[in-house]
Amino acid sequence: MRIEAKDITKTFGGFTALRAVNLAVESGELVALLGPSGSGKTTLLRIIAGLEFPDDGAILFDGDDASRRTVRERNVGFVFQHFALFRHMTVFENVAFGLRVKPRTRRLSEADIRARVERLLDLVQLTNFAARYPTQLSGGQRQRVALARSLAVEPSVLLLDEPFGALDAKVRRELRRWLRALHEEMHLTSVFVTHDQDEALELADQVAVMSNGTIEQIGSPQEVYDHPASAYVCEFLGNVNRFDCTIRGGVAVVCDDEFMTVRSPGVVEGSAVAYVRPHDISIYITKAQLGLPAIVRHIAAAGPVAVVELAAEGVQGPVEALLSRTRHRELKLAVGQSVFLRAQAARIYPAERPAVANVE
């Protein structure tokens, strides 16, 4: 099932939630709507589902206008953040619910309902929990029940609203891997809402980054991360350090200290903003040709990399750098130590306009 949102606009009173939004989800794709609260992502998902209707624009399913169809007519599966399970029903009955309430002429036989529910419980790895009640399950198990219930009616489209938002970090990671494997097995057209960047980048085929009711950029996870279309996308996706600087003769200067050589011809001389990922910050004990003075404020060395927090001259807020364990051992850094920072790669945005150049 191919989904297309064409020029979708939606207002609530005097608030415009969506502004002429266009989005295409190809059949079998898993697309993430990523953005902060108030960006319009959940409103767009609900309009695709038929839980809300647009003021302008259209929702197309395989080229047919579905804008005024009800949720049931659209045949979508919807998974809510807070599970929305029936507490008085067993896991089996929760999954079977959508099948049992179908009109008699379209309802499966009891044997067929049982067979389908058992197949789904096996798919979501909950066969041994069929007789339990939701209160007897963990959060991750309840979310899998909610997903199985959505799949029971064999939807054309699966929509998920912050599906892992109510779960702890470890369970979220496990369910992300599980959902990705499930999607690859079923090839169901799916759209999910999240504000978790890691979740979107790990799960989705395409990521639509939203802000103030518009889509800032849509592309593959690697594309939106490595080639952000705007400063907003760059700041929103992953950790990034911001350096207000001046481009002078092909060099980025912060407080009269040369911070990095700008090799791209697309960068304009003058005031600019450099966005640098933590893994692109190099730390040196002595200053060579380039180097921004900084003081080590904190070191977290547990794990595969060392996270070093620094206070840099002329930079508001802390600067974060990631070092390999080998490099961390070589430097022998200590809190309070004076060092020099250099950027190996950055995204440079002229301060006055949204043009962007990639600097490597």
Order of alpha helices (4+ residues) and beta strands (2+ residues): beta-beta-beta-alpha-beta-beta-alpha-beta-alpha-alpha-alpha-beta-alpha-beta-alpha-beta-beta-alpha-alpha-beta-beta-beta-beta-beta-beta-beta-beta-alpha-beta-beta-beta
